[in-house]
Amino acid sequence: MSAVFSTAPAQVWEWLADIPDPEIPAISIIDLGIVRDVSLGDDGECMVTITPTYSGCPAMAVISEAVADALKTHGVERVRIHTRLSPAWSTDWMSEAGKAKLKGYGIAPPVEQAIDISGISRKRSTMPQVPCPHCGSQRTSVVSQFGSTPCKALYQCVDCLEPFDYFKCH
């Protein structure tokens, strides 16, 4: 019998929290909010559902492999990774701890909610005023709407002059 029968889903979530995002190793895939579900089947299979930060994200293959490897290390022999595209991932799914880790890593976390719950609609994309993750200054400007990855924009602080990525709200 696989270890999955004696393992609660909460334990699997804890194991997954140790897997770093391959593009931003300071944040886990749990803090990023891409793990959507963990289910344990009667047949000993552990299914993990993940949602990419954007359709076509090249890191998903690496993340899937890391999930399978981590679970097998903990004795879960039968692992299935399911990629779910709908609903689309949103920065609203990031944990507060994850946002703090981003800031500590020098990446400004999202400053807005992507979903306006008053009307249940996605906000229109505008470039918000983003505090500098290095010095905290509110005096920053957008250099480019596209940063080191499609999920980020490039900003620069007017006060300390440091460039930094901003994890765009979407």
C-alpha positions as CSV (number, residue, x, y, z in Angstrom):
1,M,0.0,0.0,0.0
2,S,1.1,3.5,-0.8
3,A,1.9,6.0,2.0
4,V,-1.0,8.1,0.6
5,F,-3.6,6.0,2.6
6,S,-2.2,7.1,5.9
7,T,-1.4,10.7,4.7
8,A,-4.0,13.5,5.1
9,P,-4.3,16.0,2.3
10,A,-3.1,18.7,4.7
11,Q,0.2,16.9,5.0
12,V,0.5,16.9,1.2
13,W,-0.2,20.6,1.1
14,E,2.7,21.1,3.7
15,W,5.1,19.1,1.5
16,L,4.1,21.2,-1.6
17,A,4.8,24.4,0.4
18,D,8.5,23.4,0.3
19,I,8.6,23.5,-3.5
20,P,9.9,26.9,-4.8
21,D,8.6,28.5,-7.9
22,P,11.3,27.9,-10.6
23,E,11.2,31.6,-11.8
24,I,11.1,33.2,-8.3
25,P,12.7,30.7,-5.8
26,A,11.9,33.0,-2.8
27,I,8.2,32.0,-3.1
28,S,6.6,28.5,-2.9
29,I,4.1,27.2,-5.4
30,I,1.6,27.2,-2.5
31,D,2.3,30.9,-1.7
32,L,2.0,31.7,-5.4
33,G,-1.5,30.1,-5.4
34,I,-1.0,27.8,-8.4
35,V,-1.8,24.7,-6.4
36,R,-5.6,24.5,-6.6
37,D,-6.5,21.1,-5.1
38,V,-5.0,18.0,-3.6
39,S,-7.1,14.8,-3.7
40,L,-6.3,11.3,-2.5
41,G,-7.9,8.5,-4.4
42,D,-9.0,5.1,-3.0
43,D,-6.6,3.5,-5.4
44,G,-3.6,5.2,-3.7
45,E,-3.2,7.9,-6.3
46,C,-2.5,11.5,-5.2
47,M,-3.9,14.0,-7.7
48,V,-2.6,17.6,-7.6
49,T,-4.3,20.2,-9.6
50,I,-2.3,23.2,-10.7
51,T,-3.1,26.4,-12.6
52,P,-0.5,28.3,-14.5
53,T,0.0,32.0,-13.9
54,Y,-0.7,32.5,-17.6
55,S,-1.6,30.2,-20.4
56,G,1.6,28.7,-21.9
57,C,3.8,29.4,-18.9
58,P,7.0,27.5,-19.6
59,A,7.6,26.8,-15.9
60,M,4.6,24.4,-15.6
61,A,6.6,21.3,-16.8
62,V,9.3,22.0,-14.2
63,I,6.7,22.6,-11.5
64,S,4.8,19.3,-12.4
65,E,8.1,17.4,-12.2
66,A,9.0,19.0,-8.9
67,V,5.6,18.1,-7.4
68,A,5.9,14.5,-8.5
69,D,9.5,14.2,-7.2
70,A,8.6,15.8,-3.9
71,L,5.7,13.5,-3.3
72,K,7.6,10.4,-4.3
73,T,10.3,11.4,-1.9
74,H,7.7,11.3,0.9
75,G,6.5,7.8,-0.2
76,V,3.6,8.7,-2.5
77,E,4.2,6.4,-5.4
78,R,1.2,7.2,-7.6
79,V,1.1,10.9,-8.5
80,R,-1.0,12.5,-11.2
81,I,-0.7,16.2,-12.0
82,H,-3.8,17.9,-13.5
83,T,-3.4,21.3,-15.1
84,R,-6.6,23.4,-14.9
85,L,-6.8,26.5,-17.0
86,S,-10.3,27.7,-15.8
87,P,-10.7,29.7,-13.8
88,A,-7.6,31.5,-14.9
89,W,-5.0,32.1,-12.2
90,S,-5.1,35.5,-10.5
91,T,-2.7,37.4,-8.2
92,D,-5.7,37.4,-5.8
93,W,-4.7,33.7,-5.1
94,M,-1.3,34.7,-3.8
95,S,-0.9,34.3,0.0
96,E,0.0,37.3,2.2
97,A,3.1,35.5,3.2
98,G,4.0,35.0,-0.4
99,K,3.6,38.7,-1.1
100,A,5.9,39.5,1.8
101,K,8.5,37.0,0.5
102,L,8.3,38.7,-3.0
103,K,9.0,42.1,-1.4
104,G,11.9,40.6,0.6
105,Y,13.3,39.2,-2.6
106,G,13.2,42.7,-4.2
107,I,10.0,42.2,-6.3
108,A,7.1,44.5,-5.5
109,P,4.0,42.4,-4.9
110,P,0.6,43.2,-6.4
111,V,-0.9,46.3,-4.8
112,E,-4.5,45.7,-6.0
113,Q,-7.1,43.0,-6.2
114,A,-7.6,41.6,-9.7
115,I,-11.3,40.9,-9.1
116,D,-13.7,43.6,-8.0
117,I,-16.1,41.6,-5.8
118,S,-18.6,44.4,-5.7
119,G,-19.4,43.7,-9.4
120,I,-17.7,40.4,-9.8
121,S,-15.6,41.7,-12.7
122,R,-11.9,41.8,-13.5
123,K,-10.4,45.3,-13.1
124,R,-9.1,47.0,-16.2
125,S,-5.3,46.9,-16.5
126,T,-3.7,50.2,-15.5
127,M,-0.3,50.7,-14.1
128,P,-0.7,51.4,-10.4
129,Q,1.6,53.4,-8.2
130,V,3.9,50.8,-6.7
131,P,6.1,51.3,-3.6
132,C,9.8,50.5,-4.0
133,P,10.6,47.2,-2.4
134,H,14.1,48.4,-1.6
135,C,13.5,51.8,0.1
136,G,9.7,52.0,0.5
137,S,9.4,55.2,-1.5
138,Q,6.1,55.8,-3.3
139,R,7.9,57.8,-5.9
140,T,8.3,55.1,-8.6
141,S,7.7,55.0,-12.3
142,V,7.0,52.4,-15.0
143,V,10.0,51.7,-17.3
144,S,8.3,48.9,-19.2
145,Q,5.0,47.1,-18.9
146,F,7.0,43.9,-19.4
147,G,9.7,42.8,-17.0
148,S,11.9,39.7,-16.6
149,T,8.8,37.5,-17.2
150,P,5.4,38.2,-18.7
151,C,3.9,38.3,-15.2
152,K,6.0,41.3,-14.2
153,A,6.5,45.0,-15.2
154,L,9.8,46.9,-14.8
155,Y,9.7,49.9,-12.5
156,Q,12.4,52.3,-11.2
157,C,12.5,54.2,-7.9
158,V,12.8,57.9,-8.3
159,D,14.5,58.2,-4.8
160,C,17.0,55.3,-4.6
161,L,17.2,54.9,-8.4
162,E,17.0,51.1,-8.1
163,P,15.1,49.3,-10.8
164,F,12.7,46.5,-9.7
165,D,10.2,44.1,-11.0
166,Y,6.5,44.5,-10.1
167,F,4.4,41.4,-10.0
168,K,1.5,42.6,-12.1
169,C,-2.1,42.2,-10.9
170,H,-4.0,39.8,-13.1
